[in-house]
Amino acid sequence: MPELRHLRYFVVVAEELNFSRAATRLHMAQPPLSVAIRQLEEELGTELFVRTSREVRLTDAGRALFDGARRTLSEADRAVATARRTGAGQLGQLRLAFSWSARFETLPVLGRAFRAEHPEIELLSQEMWNAPMIPALLDRTIDATISLCPELSSGIHSETIRSEAVVVLLAESHPMAGERSIKLSELADERFLFFPRELAPRLHDVLTETCRRSGFEPSQRNESFHSQWDLDLLADRELVALAPESVGRALPDGIASVALADSKDVVETRLLWRDDDPAPVVDSLRSVARAAFT
């Protein structure tokens, strides 16, 4: 099989039909070019050029090789360029898991910014509870996650991309639903709609600790806030729940978001990825996330 460099030399000579001009295009001396063409002819067992003192022209074998050689070089150049761009995080596929809360504002903002900067990277997203995110990262099912108060683990890097205040969500029938702000301690006797702790242990603990800092241990209903939301059942319940502020900007009918006057607590959304051999596209995502939420 001829070397690609010999094919490249051949194509340039075939285009110029002049060894001196071809050598100039190739940034090399003419004698080594002539030697390389002779080596290619010997390897193929046929002459590719008719050389006289007045002209250089292709033989029938040379014409047969010319088009195929140009296609081969074009494909090789394209493959090399694709490999370089993929290695630089400009091409490829990014598998991204995200927490439920990210779908309201964080994921759309990041997705639009990422598509604008890297239109040739395919972004595949899937919603996932926090608990299975770390195993999915470690077994390479996904490349990165966007997670609200994520689980942390060795072998996983994380970077905070945004911080938000905690708000309380209330059914509009609740006596305090019309207030601009309330003290969380005023809800101490309410039953809060959380979610099973095993689905997102650290997030559950952060929200519980927010109540404790306001002086009470929250009574929790044995239902899932997220499931009730997705099934459009929240307005039918006596809803009292805690959520990041961005969730409160996309509420279904019958639900109100109220600021907390006595809490300075914030919840962090983090980007997580493997610290061993990360996909190049993850670096691209990190760069976009930093800019999007500065």
Rosetta silent file (secondary structure, phi, psi, omega in degrees, C-alpha in Angstrom):
SEQUENCE: MPELRHLRYFVVVAEELNFSRAATRLHMAQPPLSVAIRQLEEELGTELFVRTSREVRLTDAGRALFDGARRTLSEADRAVATARRTGAGQLGQLRLAFSWSARFETLPVLGRAFRAEHPEIELLSQEMWNAPMIPALLDRTIDATISLCPELSSGIHSETIRSEAVVVLLAESHPMAGERSIKLSELADERFLFFPRELAPRLHDVLTETCRRSGFEPSQRNESFHSQWDLDLLADRELVALAPESVGRALPDGIASVALADSKDVVETRLLWRDDDPAPVVDSLRSVARAAFT
SCORE:     score description
SCORE:     0.000 S_00000001
   1 L     0.000  124.339 -179.316    0.000    0.000    0.000 S_00000001
   2 L   -61.426  147.638  174.443    1.559    3.356   -1.009 S_00000001
   3 L   -69.824  147.775  179.555    2.392    5.853    1.710 S_00000001
   4 H   -60.370  -35.752 -178.705    0.077    8.827    1.935 S_00000001
   5 H   -66.453  -34.366  177.174    2.992   11.215    1.463 S_00000001
   6 H   -67.808  -39.780  176.151    3.881    9.522   -1.844 S_00000001
   7 H   -63.005  -39.226  179.291    0.277    9.840   -2.986 S_00000001
   8 H   -64.361  -42.458  176.781    0.326   13.503   -1.997 S_00000001
   9 H   -60.373  -44.244 -178.258    3.519   14.055   -4.009 S_00000001
  10 H   -60.673  -45.609 -177.321    1.986   12.253   -6.979 S_00000001
  11 H   -62.327  -41.981 -179.509   -1.205   14.343   -6.930 S_00000001
  12 H   -65.551  -42.488  177.650    0.711   17.630   -6.850 S_00000001
  13 H   -64.091  -40.398 -179.792    2.953   16.567   -9.735 S_00000001
  14 H   -64.655  -33.359  178.675   -0.116   15.375  -11.671 S_00000001
  15 H   -74.881  -37.219 -177.098   -1.797   18.752  -11.128 S_00000001
  16 H   -87.125  -31.015 -171.900    1.258   20.783  -12.112 S_00000001
  17 L    49.432   40.191  179.003    2.718   18.429  -14.756 S_00000001
  18 L  -160.839  117.682 -174.912    5.998   20.079  -13.857 S_00000001
  19 H   -68.055  -33.814 -179.574    8.397   18.705  -11.221 S_00000001
  20 H   -66.340  -47.936  179.209    9.936   22.094  -10.446 S_00000001
  21 H   -65.771  -37.599  178.912    6.589   23.798   -9.733 S_00000001
  22 H   -63.201  -42.331  179.054    5.396   20.746   -7.800 S_00000001
  23 H   -61.753  -40.111  177.927    8.506   20.813   -5.606 S_00000001
  24 H   -61.958  -45.291  178.024    7.905   24.494   -4.891 S_00000001
  25 H   -60.521  -35.488 -177.100    4.298   23.784   -3.823 S_00000001
  26 H   -87.929   -0.668  179.835    5.486   20.967   -1.584 S_00000001
  27 L    56.657   49.363  178.744    8.265   23.077   -0.054 S_00000001
  28 L  -146.290  166.806  177.335   10.945   20.567   -0.982 S_00000001
  29 L   -76.990  156.517 -177.101   13.807   20.203   -3.435 S_00000001
  30 H   -68.323  -41.753 -177.479   13.134   18.668   -6.838 S_00000001
  31 H   -57.549  -46.868  177.545   15.558   15.688   -6.624 S_00000001
  32 H   -61.804  -32.599  177.661   13.889   14.107   -3.526 S_00000001
  33 H   -65.657  -45.444  178.461   10.504   14.596   -5.200 S_00000001
  34 H   -60.546  -40.738  179.074   11.668   12.777   -8.326 S_00000001
  35 H   -63.163  -42.437 -178.689   13.058    9.953   -6.156 S_00000001
  36 H   -63.909  -40.528  178.574    9.744    9.644   -4.296 S_00000001
  37 H   -65.708  -39.767  176.787    7.763    9.395   -7.543 S_00000001
  38 H   -62.470  -40.693  178.218   10.154    6.721   -8.804 S_00000001
  39 H   -62.761  -39.130  178.470    9.672    4.783   -5.556 S_00000001
  40 H   -65.392  -43.297  178.613    5.890    4.996   -5.998 S_00000001
  41 H   -62.997  -40.289  178.418    6.143    3.741   -9.599 S_00000001
  42 H   -65.731  -38.735  179.694    8.360    0.846   -8.511 S_00000001
  43 H   -65.704  -37.676 -179.251    5.921   -0.071   -5.743 S_00000001
  44 H   -84.580  -17.030  179.063    2.994   -0.067   -8.197 S_00000001
  45 L    75.437   26.778  179.514    5.010   -1.768  -10.941 S_00000001
  46 L  -158.370  153.391  176.195    4.094    0.771  -13.612 S_00000001
  47 L   -79.673  141.582 -179.372    5.074    4.226  -14.821 S_00000001
  48 L  -105.112  -21.904 -179.010    2.773    7.059  -13.846 S_00000001
  49 E  -131.932  145.116  166.442    4.311    9.857  -15.932 S_00000001
  50 E   -95.935  120.957 -176.667    5.835   10.173  -19.370 S_00000001
  51 E  -112.361  124.437  172.097    8.858   12.460  -18.945 S_00000001
  52 L  -128.837  174.910  178.826   10.529   14.188  -21.893 S_00000001
  53 L   -68.163  -17.705 -176.397   12.741   17.236  -22.116 S_00000001
  54 L  -106.201  -22.771 -175.007    9.713   19.263  -23.207 S_00000001
  55 L  -157.173  163.889  170.570    6.828   17.948  -21.100 S_00000001
  56 E  -127.432  126.929  177.392    5.533   15.758  -18.327 S_00000001
  57 E  -139.677  157.793 -179.596    2.211   13.984  -18.843 S_00000001
  58 E   -73.531  142.701  168.563    0.236   11.248  -17.136 S_00000001
  59 L   -81.740  175.619  175.894    0.250    7.692  -18.453 S_00000001
  60 H   -59.569  -41.028  178.198   -2.993    5.714  -18.557 S_00000001
  61 H   -64.126  -38.857  178.373   -2.014    4.195  -15.211 S_00000001
  62 H   -63.281  -42.515  177.668   -1.343    7.680  -13.849 S_00000001
  63 H   -64.832  -36.369  178.683   -4.768    8.911  -14.919 S_00000001
  64 H   -65.449  -34.235 -178.838   -6.360    5.840  -13.314 S_00000001
  65 H   -80.358  -27.532 -167.923   -4.584    6.606  -10.026 S_00000001
  66 H   -58.737  -55.927 -176.412   -5.168   10.359  -10.009 S_00000001
  67 H   -63.296  -42.966  179.668   -8.844   10.613   -9.055 S_00000001
  68 H   -64.281  -38.034  179.158   -8.641    7.817   -6.509 S_00000001
  69 H   -65.056  -40.221  178.876   -5.534    9.321   -4.912 S_00000001
  70 H   -64.556  -40.291  178.028   -7.243   12.703   -4.531 S_00000001
  71 H   -64.643  -42.017  179.991  -10.268   11.066   -2.873 S_00000001
  72 H   -61.502  -44.458  179.978   -8.011    9.096   -0.537 S_00000001
  73 H   -66.961  -37.952  178.662   -6.096   12.209    0.497 S_00000001
  74 H   -63.724  -43.638  178.433   -9.302   14.176    0.971 S_00000001
  75 H   -64.958  -40.532  179.189  -10.742   11.469    3.245 S_00000001
  76 H   -64.041  -43.894  178.721   -7.485   11.248    5.188 S_00000001
  77 H   -62.463  -40.742  179.586   -7.382   15.017    5.676 S_00000001
  78 H   -65.372  -40.399  179.518  -11.012   15.011    6.796 S_00000001
  79 H   -64.901  -41.224  178.639  -10.377   12.196    9.267 S_00000001
  80 H   -64.653  -44.277  179.690   -7.364   13.983   10.735 S_00000001
  81 H   -63.130  -40.689  178.924   -9.282   17.248   11.067 S_00000001
  82 H   -64.079  -43.065  178.845  -12.209   15.449   12.725 S_00000001
  83 H   -61.797  -42.914  179.685   -9.880   13.712   15.188 S_00000001
  84 H   -64.686  -43.020 -179.246   -8.221   17.003   16.086 S_00000001
  85 H   -68.681  -36.803  176.804  -11.533   18.814   16.578 S_00000001
  86 H   -65.543  -43.662  178.495  -12.926   15.952   18.648 S_00000001
  87 H   -64.144  -25.455  178.419   -9.795   15.945   20.789 S_00000001
  88 L   -90.218    4.367  179.412  -10.187   19.683   21.278 S_00000001
  89 L    75.197   25.804 -179.816  -13.805   19.273   22.425 S_00000001
  90 L  -103.250  -13.864  178.725  -15.300   20.831   19.296 S_00000001
  91 L  -135.856  161.701  173.683  -17.032   17.709   17.949 S_00000001
  92 E   125.388 -153.509 -175.458  -18.621   14.640   19.444 S_00000001
  93 E  -137.910  136.806  179.654  -21.384   13.730   21.824 S_00000001
  94 E  -121.805  118.783  179.119  -21.971   14.785   25.425 S_00000001
  95 E   -96.997  113.357 -170.585  -24.179   12.655   27.687 S_00000001
  96 E  -122.300  123.236  172.759  -25.502   14.908   30.442 S_00000001
  97 E   -97.072  151.464 -178.249  -27.690   13.972   33.416 S_00000001
  98 E  -144.331  148.453  174.677  -29.533   16.681   35.327 S_00000001
  99 L   -70.159  156.397 -179.366  -31.491   17.126   38.538 S_00000001
 100 H   -51.851  -45.377 -174.740  -35.215   17.799   38.380 S_00000001
 101 H   -66.605  -23.258 -177.132  -34.821   21.434   39.415 S_00000001
 102 H   -69.242  -20.420 -174.355  -32.334   22.158   36.596 S_00000001
 103 H   -69.099  -19.068 -173.362  -34.998   21.718   33.922 S_00000001
 104 L   -81.031  -35.275 -176.277  -36.734   25.001   34.763 S_00000001
 105 L  -144.806  -47.101 -173.045  -33.924   27.462   34.139 S_00000001
 106 H   -62.214  -50.827 -177.295  -30.410   26.078   34.539 S_00000001
 107 H   -66.249  -45.564  177.890  -30.530   23.435   31.809 S_00000001
 108 H   -60.130  -42.377  179.520  -32.273   25.618   29.157 S_00000001
 109 H   -62.919  -47.789 -178.578  -29.837   28.511   29.723 S_00000001
 110 H   -65.958  -40.645 -179.119  -26.829   26.205   29.598 S_00000001
 111 H   -62.831  -43.428  179.357  -28.175   24.243   26.627 S_00000001
 112 H   -65.985  -41.840  179.760  -28.752   27.343   24.503 S_00000001
 113 H   -65.942  -39.218 -179.152  -25.330   28.759   25.342 S_00000001
 114 H   -67.373  -43.110  179.509  -23.639   25.435   24.622 S_00000001
 115 H   -64.187  -37.763 -179.763  -25.398   24.994   21.276 S_00000001
 116 H   -65.187  -36.263 -176.541  -24.456   28.552   20.234 S_00000001
 117 H   -90.084  -29.632 -176.385  -20.775   27.947   20.983 S_00000001
 118 L  -133.338   68.013 -174.942  -20.495   24.271   19.994 S_00000001
 119 L   -65.229  -17.219 -177.043  -23.165   23.548   17.355 S_00000001
 120 L   -98.962    8.212  172.260  -21.425   20.364   16.209 S_00000001
 121 E  -100.650  125.325  179.250  -21.487   18.653   19.618 S_00000001
 122 E   -83.193  119.781 -179.274  -24.599   16.548   20.149 S_00000001
 123 E   -98.302  114.411  178.623  -25.974   17.129   23.658 S_00000001
 124 E  -107.945  113.306 -175.571  -27.916   14.133   25.024 S_00000001
 125 E  -113.280  149.513  175.528  -29.641   14.970   28.313 S_00000001
 126 E  -147.883  136.877  177.597  -31.613   12.833   30.736 S_00000001
 127 E   -74.351  142.161 -176.074  -33.267   13.657   34.040 S_00000001
 128 L  -153.979  142.188  172.126  -31.931   11.630   36.961 S_00000001
 129 L   -67.237  155.455 -175.497  -32.208   11.581   40.743 S_00000001
 130 L   -61.883  -39.950 -172.884  -29.037   12.607   42.541 S_00000001
 131 L   -57.696  -45.215 -179.273  -28.284    9.246   44.148 S_00000001
 132 L   -81.096   -0.254 -176.958  -27.614    7.275   40.923 S_00000001
 133 H   -66.135  -44.757 -178.058  -25.604   10.077   39.309 S_00000001
 134 H   -62.007  -49.584  176.295  -22.250    9.140   40.860 S_00000001
 135 H   -57.709  -37.809 -179.886  -22.469    5.448   39.830 S_00000001
 136 H   -66.522  -35.597  175.464  -23.508    6.516   36.334 S_00000001
 137 H   -67.189  -46.263 -175.133  -20.475    8.801   36.085 S_00000001
 138 H   -66.876  -33.647  178.565  -18.077    6.175   37.391 S_00000001
 139 L   -91.770    8.584  173.293  -19.297    3.468   35.005 S_00000001
 140 L    66.760   23.561  172.105  -19.187    6.001   32.113 S_00000001
 141 L   -68.448  -33.071  177.059  -22.893    5.784   31.345 S_00000001
 142 L  -129.573  162.265 -178.784  -22.862    9.585   31.382 S_00000001
 143 L   -97.912  -31.303 -176.383  -20.094   12.170   30.916 S_00000001
 144 E  -158.387  163.305  176.432  -21.267   14.910   33.278 S_00000001
 145 E  -136.168  151.219  167.804  -24.143   15.928   35.542 S_00000001
 146 E  -112.829  116.394 -169.051  -25.858   19.130   36.588 S_00000001
 147 E  -136.444  136.838  174.443  -27.044   18.525   40.116 S_00000001
 148 E   -85.259  119.030 -177.342  -28.693   20.491   42.918 S_00000001
 149 L    47.034   62.771 -171.700  -26.804   19.736   46.162 S_00000001
 150 L   -72.841  164.651  167.461  -25.277   16.619   44.609 S_00000001
 151 L   -69.855  149.032 -179.205  -23.784   13.592   46.268 S_00000001
 152 L  -117.533  151.741 -175.356  -19.986   13.838   46.434 S_00000001
 153 L  -158.611  153.169  171.706  -17.458   11.065   45.916 S_00000001
 154 L   -65.643  148.066 -177.375  -13.780   10.376   45.392 S_00000001
 155 L    85.630   -1.768 -179.096  -12.924   10.156   41.721 S_00000001
 156 E  -126.389  127.553  172.749  -15.464   12.879   40.895 S_00000001
 157 E   -92.563  152.084  174.405  -14.741   16.575   40.491 S_00000001
 158 E  -141.149  152.294 -179.559  -17.435   19.181   41.004 S_00000001
 159 E  -142.429  126.145  179.027  -17.712   22.891   40.314 S_00000001
 160 E   -70.971  126.075  179.498  -20.460   25.201   41.519 S_00000001
 161 E  -106.761  -20.060  173.496  -22.081   26.916   38.547 S_00000001
 162 E  -162.311  153.410  175.745  -24.842   28.817   40.354 S_00000001
 163 E  -125.501  140.902 -176.830  -26.248   29.493   43.825 S_00000001
 164 E  -135.391  151.458  172.805  -29.879   30.290   44.563 S_00000001
 165 E   -70.425  155.725  174.084  -31.995   31.333   47.479 S_00000001
 166 E   -91.511  134.560  175.562  -34.481   28.860   48.937 S_00000001
 167 E  -120.057  165.665  175.119  -38.161   29.752   48.584 S_00000001
 168 E  -108.187  134.833  176.772  -41.298   28.136   49.937 S_00000001
 169 E  -102.184  131.051 -177.137  -43.993   26.883   47.577 S_00000001
 170 E  -130.116  145.835  168.619  -47.556   27.052   48.843 S_00000001
 171 E   -63.179  142.670 -177.048  -50.942   26.132   47.478 S_00000001
 172 L   -62.298  -17.251  176.702  -52.772   29.350   46.630 S_00000001
 173 L   -78.562  -10.488 -179.183  -55.406   28.346   49.165 S_00000001
 174 L   -69.033  140.255 -177.493  -52.823   28.614   51.952 S_00000001
 175 L   -58.953  -24.853 -177.617  -53.357   31.696   54.179 S_00000001
 176 L   -99.881    3.963 -174.213  -49.773   32.902   53.559 S_00000001
 177 L   -64.262  -24.607 -178.092  -49.699   32.313   49.800 S_00000001
 178 L   -89.206   -2.807 -178.777  -50.325   35.974   49.033 S_00000001
 179 L   -75.750  149.920  175.126  -47.440   37.288   51.143 S_00000001
 180 L   -75.345  -35.311  176.399  -44.283   38.682   49.509 S_00000001
 181 E  -154.294  152.880  177.534  -42.159   37.061   52.187 S_00000001
 182 E  -141.117  164.380  172.834  -42.639   35.074   55.355 S_00000001
 183 L   -85.395  134.798  179.127  -40.495   33.637   58.088 S_00000001
 184 H   -59.647  -32.066  179.839  -39.856   29.936   57.659 S_00000001
 185 H   -62.727  -21.384  177.798  -40.476   29.548   61.383 S_00000001
 186 H   -69.501  -13.995 -179.577  -44.100   30.551   60.748 S_00000001
 187 H  -103.660   15.711 -174.459  -44.518   27.209   58.967 S_00000001
 188 L   -59.135  -29.890 -177.660  -43.151   25.129   61.837 S_00000001
 189 L   -90.998   -0.068 -178.891  -46.509   23.389   62.392 S_00000001
 190 L   -82.494  160.769  172.674  -47.025   22.547   58.727 S_00000001
 191 E  -100.700  118.602 -175.086  -46.377   19.196   57.089 S_00000001
 192 E   -86.475  141.088  175.013  -43.754   19.649   54.348 S_00000001
 193 E   -93.374  106.764  179.830  -43.858   17.802   51.067 S_00000001
 194 L  -106.322 -130.816  177.567  -40.300   16.522   50.486 S_00000001
 195 L  -160.365  159.018  179.277  -39.197   13.356   48.672 S_00000001
 196 L   -57.097  129.207 -173.616  -37.757   10.022   49.841 S_00000001
 197 H   -58.787  -34.035 -175.491  -34.294   10.739   51.258 S_00000001
 198 H   -64.742  -17.140 -179.772  -32.642    7.806   49.485 S_00000001
 199 H   -77.820  -30.474  179.539  -33.257    9.480   46.102 S_00000001
 200 L  -156.593   76.088 -171.985  -31.138   12.546   46.932 S_00000001
 201 H   -57.327  -47.359 -175.174  -29.660   12.250   50.444 S_00000001
 202 H   -68.427  -41.085  177.101  -27.564   15.410   50.503 S_00000001
 203 H   -62.296  -43.150  177.948  -30.295   17.619   49.030 S_00000001
 204 H   -58.288  -43.919 -177.852  -32.790   16.200   51.529 S_00000001
 205 H   -68.680  -37.647  179.147  -30.398   16.954   54.388 S_00000001
 206 H   -63.309  -44.241  179.891  -29.708   20.513   53.172 S_00000001
 207 H   -68.566  -38.254  176.825  -33.436   21.350   53.043 S_00000001
 208 H   -63.773  -42.290 -179.931  -34.046   19.715   56.415 S_00000001
 209 H   -66.124  -29.895  175.559  -31.180   21.683   57.947 S_00000001
 210 H   -59.921  -42.484  177.430  -32.688   24.893   56.560 S_00000001
 211 H   -66.794  -41.991 -179.171  -35.759   24.244   58.708 S_00000001
 212 H   -61.182  -37.457  179.277  -33.648   23.355   61.726 S_00000001
 213 H   -68.484  -18.705  175.268  -31.798   26.656   61.488 S_00000001
 214 L   -92.542    6.648  169.222  -35.192   28.342   61.690 S_00000001
 215 L    98.866   13.708 -179.949  -35.821   26.538   64.960 S_00000001
 216 L  -148.907  157.602  174.434  -37.915   23.484   64.130 S_00000001
 217 L   -95.038  118.800 -174.552  -37.753   19.917   62.874 S_00000001
 218 L   -68.923  133.581  170.544  -39.910   19.679   59.729 S_00000001
 219 E   -81.946  128.766 -172.254  -42.775   17.222   59.728 S_00000001
 220 E  -115.700  135.564  176.819  -42.661   15.464   56.371 S_00000001
 221 E   -80.724  146.380 -177.258  -45.459   13.910   54.358 S_00000001
 222 L   -84.504   57.726  178.233  -44.875   10.472   52.922 S_00000001
 223 L  -140.825  166.348  178.849  -45.242   11.612   49.325 S_00000001
 224 L  -102.190  119.340  176.708  -42.919   12.795   46.555 S_00000001
 225 H   -56.551  -44.883 -175.371  -43.008   16.495   45.753 S_00000001
 226 H   -67.038  -39.459  178.382  -41.528   15.858   42.297 S_00000001
 227 H   -66.156  -42.096  178.947  -44.027   13.140   41.390 S_00000001
 228 H   -62.106  -37.317  177.202  -46.945   15.293   42.502 S_00000001
 229 H   -63.444  -51.905 -175.430  -45.573   18.116   40.329 S_00000001
 230 H   -63.988  -29.895  179.521  -45.147   15.924   37.252 S_00000001
 231 L   -87.975    2.421  178.845  -48.640   14.464   37.671 S_00000001
 232 L    58.732   44.964 -178.222  -50.117   17.986   38.011 S_00000001
 233 L  -114.169   -1.705 -173.268  -51.541   17.165   41.424 S_00000001
 234 H   -62.762  -39.853 -176.542  -49.879   19.824   43.584 S_00000001
 235 H   -66.577  -17.652  179.691  -52.765   22.282   43.434 S_00000001
 236 H   -88.285   -0.762 -177.939  -55.054   19.565   44.813 S_00000001
 237 L  -113.421  163.774  172.449  -52.909   19.200   47.950 S_00000001
 238 L   -83.776   77.405 -169.140  -52.226   21.430   50.918 S_00000001
 239 L   -74.561  130.283  165.579  -48.797   22.120   49.507 S_00000001
 240 E  -141.013  115.317 -176.419  -45.898   23.348   51.623 S_00000001
 241 E  -149.362  157.541  176.572  -42.492   22.664   50.067 S_00000001
 242 E  -107.516  143.696 -177.547  -38.998   24.131   49.761 S_00000001
 243 E  -156.929  160.653  172.324  -37.318   24.671   46.404 S_00000001
 244 E   -67.566  154.957 -173.272  -34.629   26.759   44.710 S_00000001
 245 H   -56.963  -36.087 -177.010  -35.752   30.166   43.530 S_00000001
 246 H   -64.102  -30.545  176.978  -35.648   29.237   39.808 S_00000001
 247 H   -64.358  -35.829 -179.316  -38.333   26.586   40.323 S_00000001
 248 H   -69.028   -7.026  178.873  -40.608   29.293   41.675 S_00000001
 249 H   -94.154    0.344 -177.717  -40.452   31.121   38.330 S_00000001
 250 L  -137.244   53.502 -171.865  -42.170   28.294   36.441 S_00000001
 251 L   -85.711  145.040  171.492  -45.054   27.324   38.666 S_00000001
 252 L   -71.680  165.753  178.138  -48.188   25.436   37.620 S_00000001
 253 L   -58.996  142.463  175.705  -51.556   27.012   38.221 S_00000001
 254 L    90.697    1.962 -178.488  -52.670   27.055   41.833 S_00000001
 255 E  -122.536  139.805  178.538  -49.161   27.296   43.319 S_00000001
 256 E  -120.605  148.031  175.080  -47.437   30.377   44.746 S_00000001
 257 E  -108.624  130.209 -177.242  -43.765   31.046   45.487 S_00000001
 258 E  -127.300  132.139  178.421  -42.978   33.067   48.616 S_00000001
 259 E   -69.610  155.082  178.565  -39.574   34.390   49.672 S_00000001
 260 E  -101.364  120.359 -175.650  -38.159   33.475   53.067 S_00000001
 261 L   -81.619  -25.612 -173.421  -37.461   36.503   55.250 S_00000001
 262 L  -107.385   15.449 -177.820  -35.576   34.707   58.019 S_00000001
 263 L  -129.210  128.132  175.063  -33.311   32.456   55.929 S_00000001
 264 L  -103.675    9.552 -177.429  -30.078   33.351   54.191 S_00000001
 265 L   -65.757  143.459  172.925  -29.567   29.753   53.069 S_00000001
 266 E  -125.772  156.460  174.537  -28.655   29.090   49.448 S_00000001
 267 E  -116.899  139.747 -175.004  -28.570   25.874   47.459 S_00000001
 268 E  -103.759  134.594  169.135  -25.813   25.207   44.971 S_00000001
 269 E   -99.337  127.334 -175.488  -26.147   23.649   41.546 S_00000001
 270 E  -120.202  151.614  170.800  -22.912   21.930   40.590 S_00000001
 271 E   -98.467  128.592 -178.380  -21.409   20.456   37.475 S_00000001
 272 E  -119.449  145.542  177.311  -19.850   17.040   38.127 S_00000001
 273 E  -156.571  163.553  178.884  -17.474   14.971   35.990 S_00000001
 274 E   -70.436  144.357  178.034  -14.906   12.183   36.336 S_00000001
 275 L   -92.944   -1.192  175.473  -11.416   13.247   37.321 S_00000001
 276 L  -112.870  122.562  176.758   -9.791   10.430   35.325 S_00000001
 277 L    51.287   57.920  179.169   -9.726   10.745   31.556 S_00000001
 278 L   -69.056  150.158  176.231  -12.623   13.192   31.199 S_00000001
 279 L   -64.274  137.555 -179.890  -14.220   13.515   27.777 S_00000001
 280 H   -55.814  -30.899 -178.859  -12.833   16.592   25.963 S_00000001
 281 H   -66.881  -21.064  178.117  -16.380   17.841   25.461 S_00000001
 282 H   -66.508  -38.773  176.369  -16.730   18.155   29.249 S_00000001
 283 H   -60.868  -38.024  177.056  -14.080   20.885   29.272 S_00000001
 284 H   -63.701  -42.223  179.145  -16.152   22.699   26.654 S_00000001
 285 H   -63.787  -42.770  179.741  -19.246   22.355   28.848 S_00000001
 286 H   -60.339  -43.234 -179.560  -17.404   23.663   31.916 S_00000001
 287 H   -62.750  -43.232  179.840  -16.223   26.724   30.011 S_00000001
 288 H   -66.778  -40.593 -179.231  -19.726   27.506   28.767 S_00000001
 289 H   -62.943  -41.480  179.274  -21.255   26.971   32.230 S_00000001
 290 H   -59.777  -43.761 -177.993  -18.810   29.394   33.842 S_00000001
 291 H   -71.135  -36.605 -174.214  -19.699   32.085   31.313 S_00000001
 292 H   -69.420  -32.090 -174.169  -23.464   31.418   31.395 S_00000001
 293 L  -118.622   22.585  176.028  -23.851   31.793   35.162 S_00000001
 294 L   -63.182    0.000    0.000  -21.157   34.313   36.053 S_00000001
